[in-house]
């Protein structure tokens, strides 16, 4: 997909990866970038268009769809990690994590898919994880949600093929943002990750595996199930 002169909408754009996606899209010549957050006053990227959006709230999604009819690139970035094991973690917290990372992503994409179609097909970027492919000890609820989000994104690609929407899934191990604070593993910068993803989008790719950690996780899929853990 051509980024120059595109109109993008980025979820969770007030910090971390969402903020960096917003910044780089503008640098690459996007005509307009709707930077969304529950509180649009928290958006601080010069040139972005702040827009209120709670991906878990249907009325909020509907309002954003009406406010941004020119979108041809959707960046599904918003998500949470609650550090819950699946068997002993708090069930309501796990349910909230799945609601956000899976159903929130689905709700936004269902809302904007017709808009993308009317605007020539466009593209979708969904931020996934190496954890889509293995269970993270102590954070397995996140793995469950990202595994579901991975297949959800694959379903987007299948169902939107007729309107020629490029659907890209972006996997990474750990990015140096506030979400990964406290995890003592190698991390790549937000700038490096977003650069890699947007380069892949511009090249027409449908999957970006951005670091060695994620590449090892994907390679483990060909082994026995016991390899699918950290």
C-alpha angles and dihedrals in degrees: 000000000000110000097189110095092006123134112228136188118203122194119214091019099155097085147005118001095358091056091048093049089052093049096047095045089056092046089052092056106264109168093222135359120197104208107200134198138146087257109036089193087074092066110104105168112121112238096018123122108234113221131178114240135158105185092204094057117080095203091051091051092048091051091051092050090053092046095050109043093151098062116130098163124052120191111197099202107134115106145127138229116205102178095236127154109219100232101042103021125105107281095211090052092049090049090052091051093052091043090055102038098039112020094033090053090046093049094052093045093048088051097050101034093087089047090054090049093052089049096055102280100287122179147287126211116193118191107223130162147232081252088071084079106040141028114257112216109242092008102057094131088066089051090052092050094047093046088054091045090052093057090040089057090049088053090052089055093051096045096044097046092099092060091046096241113165108225116195127186116204118203126188138160107224128343120199099251135118090269091065096042110132095027109118099208134107111283135191122217123261088240093055093047096048092045090053092048096048091046088054092048091051090049092054096250124155098202134036121189100190108189144021092260092059092043090055090048092052092046090054090066089079091058132072118295091256088071091061095088136073 
